[in-house]
Every structure is written in C-alpha cells, then in structure tokens.
Amino acid sequence: MARNVLGGELQVCSADPLTGFFRTGTCDTCGDDTGMHTVCAVMTDDFLEFSRSVGNDLSTPQPAFRFPGLRAGDRWCLCLPRWIEALEAGRAPQIVLQATHMSVIEFLSMETLLEYAVDAEAAS
C-alpha cells in the first residue's frame, strides 16, 4: 500500500481527468517512473502557462493519448522535478498532501509542503 507524505494511505489525486503514472488516479510510483509523477497539484492558469513556457503543454488536449488537457482547478500528478522548477520560478501550484507520494519528502521539506498544501489541516 502506497503512503502519502503524512504517513497515511495515498489518496486519489484525480479520476477525472485520470492521472498518475499508472493512470489509476493516484500519484503512486515505481522504478520505471523516471519522471517521478508523485506530486498531486491543483492546476492554476499561472502554472499551466509556466509549464507550457518550459516545454510541457498540459492544457492542450491530446486525444491520441486520451489526454483531455488540463484547466485551472484540475488536480494532476506532476513530476516532482517540474514542481521544484516551478517553485524556484515562483509559480508552483498548491498540492494535496494526502494524495502526494511519500517519496517527495526525500526532496522537499515538510515546511515547504505545508506552505503549499491545500489540506494543511490534515497534517495537524
């Protein structure tokens, strides 16, 4: 059973649109997930523009990949390096702690996670 950054069971990030490396709705991971799709992020227009500007257009639908395109408010399992890149650029979206994979705490402090959490009360 996969765990979240709070130590609990990893919760679903999004079933619509369906997200995750395994397309199960969770930000679970494995050794084959070289992108580390582990951060459950809540999309914003600012982040989507940032992502497009650095070469990863998440807002344009890609029917061949059954990808509907994301809009502000959608939740999505982001690659950890992309979230960190957005953080450094001052454009990181908020995250859902209960749906963010525990491996993230190897790279980000709990203080940073709480600062960007939409569910910070879950950490109490």
C-alpha positions in Angstrom: 0.0 0.0 0.0 1.5 3.3 -1.1 1.8 6.1 1.6 1.4 9.8 1.4 3.8 12.5 2.8 1.7 12.5 6.1 2.3 8.7 6.5 -1.3 7.7 5.7 -2.7 5.8 2.8 -2.1 7.5 -0.5 -5.4 9.1 -1.6 -6.8 9.6 -5.1 -5.5 12.8 -6.7 -7.9 12.8 -9.7 -10.1 10.3 -11.5 -11.4 13.0 -13.9 -9.1 13.7 -15.6 -7.5 10.3 -14.8 -3.9 11.0 -13.6 -0.9 9.2 -12.3 2.0 7.2 -13.9 -0.2 4.1 -13.7 -3.4 6.1 -14.7 -5.1 4.9 -11.6 -5.9 8.3 -10.2 -3.1 8.2 -7.6 0.4 9.6 -7.6 1.9 6.2 -7.0 5.3 5.5 -8.5 7.9 2.8 -9.2 11.4 2.5 -10.5 10.2 2.8 -14.1 8.6 6.2 -13.4 11.7 8.3 -14.3 9.7 11.5 -14.2 8.6 10.9 -10.6 4.8 11.7 -11.1 4.4 12.0 -7.3 3.1 15.5 -6.5 -0.7 15.9 -6.5 -1.0 19.5 -7.7 -4.0 21.8 -8.2 -3.6 23.4 -11.5 -3.6 27.2 -11.9 -3.6 29.3 -15.1 -0.2 30.6 -14.0 1.3 27.2 -13.5 -0.2 25.9 -16.8 1.4 28.9 -18.7 4.7 28.3 -16.9 4.7 24.6 -17.8 3.9 25.4 -21.4 6.7 28.0 -21.5 9.2 25.4 -20.4 8.1 22.8 -23.0 5.4 20.8 -21.3 2.0 21.9 -22.6 -0.6 20.4 -20.1 -3.5 22.5 -21.3 -3.9 21.3 -24.9 -5.9 18.2 -25.4 -4.0 15.2 -26.9 -6.8 12.8 -28.0 -4.2 10.2 -29.3 -3.1 9.8 -25.7 -6.6 10.1 -24.2 -5.4 13.3 -22.5 -8.2 15.9 -22.2 -6.0 18.9 -21.4 -5.9 20.5 -18.0 -7.7 23.6 -16.7 -7.3 25.6 -13.6 -8.8 23.7 -10.7 -7.9 20.3 -12.1 -5.8 18.0 -10.0 -2.8 16.3 -11.6 0.1 14.1 -10.6 3.0 16.4 -11.5 6.6 15.2 -12.0 8.5 16.2 -8.9 11.3 18.0 -10.9 8.7 20.1 -12.7 7.1 21.2 -9.4 10.5 22.1 -8.0 11.3 24.0 -11.1 8.0 25.9 -10.8 8.8 26.5 -7.1 12.2 28.1 -8.0 10.4 30.3 -10.6 7.8 31.4 -8.0 5.0 29.7 -9.9 4.4 26.4 -8.1 0.8 25.3 -7.7 -0.7 24.2 -4.4 -0.5 20.5 -3.5 -2.7 17.9 -1.9 -0.7 16.3 0.9 -2.9 13.3 1.3 -2.5 12.5 -2.4 1.2 13.3 -2.7 3.5 10.2 -2.6 5.7 9.8 0.5 8.9 9.8 -1.6 8.6 13.5 -2.1 9.8 14.2 1.4 13.2 13.0 0.3 13.4 16.1 -1.8 11.2 18.7 -0.2 10.9 19.7 3.5 7.7 19.3 5.3 7.7 23.1 5.9 7.6 23.6 2.1 4.9 21.0 1.6 2.8 22.6 4.3 3.3 26.1 2.8 1.8 24.9 -0.5 -0.8 22.5 0.9 -4.5 22.9 0.2 -5.1 20.3 3.0 -2.6 21.5 5.6 -5.1 20.9 8.4 -4.7 17.1 7.6 -1.2 17.4 8.9 -2.4 18.5 12.4 
